[in-house]
Amino acid sequence: MQERIRNIVLQLVAESVGTRGEGAYLVDVKVMGKASSRKIEILMDADCGIRIHQCVWFSRRIREIIEADEELLDLAGDNFDLMVSSPGLGEPVILPRQYIRHIGKLLKIRYTDSEGEQKELSGHLQDVSLHEEGKSWIVILTESGKKRKPTSAAEGMLLYLDQVICAVPEAEL
């Protein structure tokens, strides 16, 4: 069922040009619970951040498709709960494309260094380079002191995405 819903969302994304859903992309789909109390969570994003009207647009289309497909409706259950939203603050970055919208923002990153040791750092995402072929990377301006202000560009740290174990956007106080 999860794969069928993923395919529905991917098709809607592909067909969303010229609609309220334009520019959005699928991050994740989770289907939880029994048929009597099924919960379907769909995370969507956009390069500039997804807007609430886009989430509403996708939610309505997805619900219409599920309710029109008897087999899928049987799997979902008559009383399913559908939630379409963006990844919230504190939710880890799942797709490389998500880094684009976090440029300039504070991230907490756990990564593996060149010696294979896990390390952690906090800093502002300065740059992103995504490649389908070759290595994608990010540059983080590391933090100094308790005020969490970026240090000089010379202290920017280049991390290849295959080194990153987890990157989580953080609130700036």
C-alpha positions as CSV (number, residue, x, y, z in Angstrom):
1,M,0.0,0.0,0.0
2,Q,2.8,2.4,0.9
3,E,4.4,1.9,-2.6
4,R,1.0,2.5,-4.3
5,I,0.6,5.8,-2.4
6,R,4.2,6.8,-3.2
7,N,3.5,6.2,-6.9
8,I,0.2,8.2,-6.7
9,V,2.1,11.2,-5.2
10,L,4.9,10.9,-7.7
11,Q,2.4,11.0,-10.5
12,L,0.6,14.0,-9.0
13,V,4.0,15.8,-8.7
14,A,4.7,15.1,-12.3
15,E,1.3,16.4,-13.3
16,S,1.4,19.5,-11.1
17,V,2.9,21.9,-13.5
18,G,0.7,24.9,-13.8
19,T,-1.2,24.0,-10.6
20,R,-1.0,24.9,-6.9
21,G,1.2,21.9,-6.5
22,E,3.9,23.1,-8.9
23,G,7.5,23.0,-7.5
24,A,6.8,20.5,-4.8
25,Y,8.5,17.1,-4.4
26,L,7.9,14.0,-2.4
27,V,10.2,13.4,0.6
28,D,8.6,10.4,2.3
29,V,5.5,8.3,2.7
30,K,4.5,6.4,5.9
31,V,1.5,4.2,6.4
32,M,0.8,3.1,9.9
33,G,-1.8,1.3,11.9
34,K,-4.5,-1.2,11.2
35,A,-7.2,-0.8,8.5
36,S,-9.7,0.3,11.2
37,S,-7.4,3.3,12.2
38,R,-5.0,3.7,9.3
39,K,-2.8,6.8,9.3
40,I,-1.1,7.9,6.1
41,E,1.6,10.6,6.5
42,I,3.1,12.2,3.4
43,L,6.0,14.6,3.7
44,M,6.4,17.1,0.8
45,D,8.9,19.9,0.3
46,A,9.9,22.5,-2.3
47,D,13.2,24.2,-3.0
48,C,11.9,27.4,-1.4
49,G,9.8,25.6,1.2
50,I,6.4,24.1,0.6
51,R,3.4,26.3,1.3
52,I,0.2,25.3,3.1
53,H,-2.0,25.7,0.0
54,Q,0.3,23.2,-1.8
55,C,-0.1,20.7,1.0
56,V,-3.9,21.2,0.9
57,W,-3.9,20.7,-2.9
58,F,-2.0,17.4,-2.7
59,S,-4.1,16.2,0.2
60,R,-7.3,16.7,-1.7
61,R,-6.0,15.0,-4.9
62,I,-4.6,12.1,-3.0
63,R,-7.8,11.6,-1.0
64,E,-9.9,11.7,-4.2
65,I,-7.7,9.0,-5.8
66,I,-7.7,6.7,-2.8
67,E,-11.5,7.1,-2.4
68,A,-12.1,6.4,-6.1
69,D,-10.0,3.2,-6.1
70,E,-12.0,0.4,-4.3
71,E,-9.0,-1.8,-3.8
72,L,-6.9,1.0,-2.3
73,L,-9.8,2.2,-0.2
74,D,-10.2,-1.3,1.3
75,L,-6.4,-1.3,2.2
76,A,-6.7,2.2,3.6
77,G,-9.9,1.5,5.5
78,D,-13.0,3.7,5.5
79,N,-11.8,5.8,8.4
80,F,-8.2,6.6,7.3
81,D,-6.4,9.7,8.4
82,L,-4.4,11.5,5.7
83,M,-1.8,14.1,6.6
84,V,0.3,16.0,4.0
85,S,2.9,18.3,5.5
86,S,6.4,19.5,5.3
87,P,9.3,18.1,7.4
88,G,9.2,20.2,10.5
89,L,12.1,21.8,12.4
90,G,14.1,19.1,14.0
91,E,13.3,16.6,11.3
92,P,16.4,15.2,9.6
93,V,17.2,16.0,6.0
94,I,16.2,12.9,4.0
95,L,16.9,13.8,0.4
96,P,19.9,15.7,-1.0
97,R,17.6,18.1,-2.7
98,Q,16.4,19.3,0.7
99,Y,19.7,20.9,1.5
100,I,19.0,23.6,-1.1
101,R,16.2,25.2,1.0
102,H,18.4,25.1,4.1
103,I,21.2,27.3,2.7
104,G,22.0,30.0,5.3
105,K,20.3,28.0,8.1
106,L,21.7,26.3,11.1
107,L,22.2,22.6,10.9
108,K,23.5,20.0,13.4
109,I,25.4,17.4,11.5
110,R,26.7,14.0,12.4
111,Y,29.3,12.7,9.9
112,T,32.1,10.3,9.4
113,D,35.6,11.9,9.0
114,S,38.4,10.7,6.7
115,E,39.6,8.3,9.4
116,G,36.2,6.6,9.8
117,E,35.3,8.2,13.1
118,Q,31.9,9.7,13.8
119,K,31.9,13.4,14.7
120,E,29.3,16.1,15.2
121,L,29.2,19.8,14.4
122,S,26.8,22.7,14.2
123,G,27.0,25.4,11.6
124,H,25.3,27.4,8.9
125,L,24.9,25.7,5.6
126,Q,26.8,27.9,3.2
127,D,26.8,26.1,-0.1
128,V,25.4,22.9,-1.8
129,S,26.5,21.1,-4.9
130,L,24.4,18.3,-6.1
131,H,25.6,16.0,-8.8
132,E,23.8,13.0,-10.3
133,E,27.2,11.6,-11.4
134,G,30.1,12.3,-9.1
135,K,30.2,13.4,-5.5
136,S,27.7,15.9,-4.0
137,W,28.8,18.1,-1.2
138,I,27.9,20.8,1.3
139,V,29.9,23.5,3.0
140,I,29.2,24.3,6.6
141,L,30.4,27.4,8.4
142,T,31.3,26.1,11.8
143,E,30.1,27.7,15.0
144,S,32.3,29.4,17.5
145,G,31.4,30.1,21.1
146,K,27.9,30.1,22.7
147,K,26.5,32.9,20.5
148,R,26.3,30.6,17.5
149,K,27.5,33.2,15.0
150,P,29.3,31.9,11.9
151,T,33.1,32.1,11.9
152,S,35.1,33.2,9.0
153,A,34.7,31.6,5.6
154,A,38.1,30.0,6.0
155,E,36.6,27.8,8.7
156,G,33.9,26.5,6.3
157,M,34.0,22.7,6.2
158,L,33.4,20.8,3.0
159,L,31.5,17.5,3.6
160,Y,30.6,15.0,0.9
161,L,27.0,13.8,1.3
162,D,28.2,10.2,1.6
163,Q,30.0,11.3,4.8
164,V,26.9,12.7,6.3
165,I,25.1,10.3,8.6
166,C,22.4,12.8,9.8
167,A,21.7,16.5,9.2
168,V,19.0,18.2,11.3
169,P,17.9,21.9,10.9
170,E,17.9,23.7,14.2
171,A,16.2,26.8,15.5
172,E,18.3,29.9,15.9
173,L,17.8,31.7,19.1
